[in-house]
Amino acid sequence: MNEMYNVLRVYTNFFLPSMKLIEKTRIGSKVTKKYDKPKTPYRRILGAEYVPEEIKEKLREEYNELNPALLKKKLDKLQRKLSKAYDIEQREKEISPNIPNISPLKKNNFVYNFSETSNKFRIEN
């Protein structure tokens, strides 16, 4: 599980852009929101004046060694491994229902939903 979170952290911080709220104005009941251009957390750090240049250089070196396609493949592999372990646990639970299940994956669980969500946005060739 920790390995999956480590890969997910790198993938998210270096390759998934997000929009940050800059301004929120209320006029009566209408709320107008203004967002910054989408950027990855990595790009935001590079643009920050208060971050020392040596940290930015280390991040650039790490970024140059990354491959988003390989990270995504690794995430998918780790998800399948986790799902398989969960399926095995469920089968064992059905065979011996008196043994308590310590940490079940539920439909509101991040790992359960991450796999389903990533499959929705998968691009087929």
N, C-alpha and C positions, 0 to 999 in steps of 0.2 A: 504494500500500500504506500509506504514511504517513497519507494522508487517511482511509483506512478505520480505522486504529488511533485516530486522533484522535476520530472520531465514536463509535467503540466505547468509548473511555475516558469520554467525556461520558455516553453512554447507561448504561454500567455504574455509574459513580460517583453519578449522580443518580437513577436509576430502578430499578435492580435490587437488591432487598434481599438481605441474607445474614444468617445466624445465626452469632454468635460463641460459641465455647466459653468458658464461665465457670468451670466446675469439672469435674474428672475424678477420680472416686473409685474405688479398687480395693479390693474385699473378696474375698479369695481369688482365684479366676479370673474373677470377674464385675467388669466395668468399668461404672460408671454415669457418664453424661455429662450435664451440665446446661448448657443454652444460653440465651443472652440472646434477647429478642424480635427478630424479623427487622427490620433497619433498613438503609437505604442508607448507603454511606460518607458521603454528604452529611449525612444526619440525625445520624450519629455525630459528625461534626465540629461541627455546631451544638450538640450536647449536651455537648461537651468543654469543661471549665472552663479548660484551659490554652491554648486557641486564642484569640488576640486578637479583640476584637469587630469591628475593621475588616476582618479577613479573613472573618469570618462574614457581614458585610454585603455584601462583594463576591460571595461565593458565593450569597447570597440574590438579588442582582441578576441573576447569571448564570442561576440556576434559574428566575426569573420570565420570562426570555426564551426558555426552552426549550420545545419541544413534542415529547413522546416519540413520537408517531405519525410526525411528520416525520423524526425521527432514525432510527427504524426503517426508514422508506421509503428514506432515504438509504443506510443500511447495506445494505439489500437490493440497491439499485441498484449500489453499489460492489462487492458480492459477485458480481453478474451480470457486471459489467465485468471483474473479475479472472478469473472462470471462463471468460469468452469469450476473454480473452487467453491463458489456459492452453490452451484447446481449439485455438486457432490455432497455438500453439507445438507442440502435439502433432501436428497435421496436417503442419506443416512438418518435424517430426522424422521422420515416416513417409515423407515425400517424399525427404528428404536425411538418412539415418541416420548419416552420417559426421560431421556437425556435433555437437559435444558439447553436452549440455544442462547449463547452469550451475546452475540452482536448480529442480529439479522439485518439484511439489506431490505429496506422497504421501498415502496414506490416514491416516497418523498426523499430518499437518500440521494446524495450527490452522485455517487458512483453509478447507481442504477439509472438515473436520469441522464448522466453525461453520455453514456453509450447510446441511448435512444436519441438524444438531441444531435449527437455527431453524425448518426446515421441519416437523419433527416436532411442534413446539409451536405452530404457526400455527393461529389460530382461523378457521374457515371460517364465512361468513355464510349 
